[in-house]
């Protein structure tokens, strides 16, 4: 049942930072600053939502010394393992309710992210039945994955999908393709993502998954149907 959506058919939800808490930004900053590098917006752009081998190369380039990309990546994941022992990965408040709400409104749902499917199965496996198609799409080989998920995995047009992500680089790719986007940037105090999203023209910015309600989705759908989603101006939507 479509429940009256004119265009939207699919909601694609990023795993880390949307459905799960952000356990990447603090570790990346710690990795860079702790080795004498500068944690900048440019660094976030060069690392976030990039294939792992590229992220590793860019982290290595951002710090003094002679670490290779693979060495930087290995050291980063080692630090992240230590971090999550003190700051565990958890399902975000309102995450499961959001997926249920999307489905009740007639949208298909899928989860995606840069880690292997085992990450999804470990933390969201008990809710796998709430997701369509493959359930989870690992985008490490084709980040950010908007084109592939929309057109190849689900066989849809770009104006039939909405992506929810915490990274501005994904928003930029969505804008280029004409795909609807809702930003859920991290609350991490040193993050540059909220500003980068606003600069990218993201107007639907939420700090709570509860804010992605039926009214917002219908507003998004109406703008998409009119061809105005990315052309409606830069003022944030209240």
C-alpha positions, 0 to 999 in steps of 0.5 A: 500500500503506497498511502498516497506517496506520489514518488517515494518508494524506498527509504535507505538508512545508513547504519552507523550514525543513523540506526546505530550510534556514531562510534567513528567520528571520535576515534578518527579525531583521536587518531589524527590529533593524537598523532600530531595532525589537524582535524579539519572539515577537509579531513572529514570529507577525505575520510568519511563515506570513502572506501576503506583503502582510500580513507586509510590513505587519507588518514596516513597523509594527514599525520606526520610520519611514514605510516602507509594507508593499510597501516593507518587503517589497521591502527585506526580499527585497533583504536576503535575496538578499544573505544567501543569497549568503553563506548559500546555500539547501541541502536539509536533511540527511535531507530526501530520505530522509524523503520516501522513507521516508514514501512507502515507508510508503504515505503520499502526500507534498506540499511547500508554502510561501509562495514561487512554484513556481519556488522548489521547482523550483529547489531540489527539482525533481530530486526532484519525482517523490517528491511527489504531486498538484501536487507543490508548493502555493504557499500565499501566498494562503491561509496557512497552507493546512492546510484547502486542502491537505488537503480541496481539493487531496487531498480528504481528511479532516482526520484523514488528514493530518500536517503537518511545519512550522517555524512555531508558527502552523501548529501552532495552525491544525492544532490548531484543525482536528484535523490531526496536526502534527510540529514542526521549529523552526529552530535559529536562536538568536534564534528564538521558535518552539520555545517558541511550539510548546510553548505551542501544545501541540506534543508531537512536536518534532524537531531532526532529520528522521531523528527522523521515523521509522516508530515516530513516524509509527505513534504519531501515526497511533494517536493520531489514530485514537483521537481523542487527538492534540491531547488527549493532554496537553502533555508532549513526546514522547521 
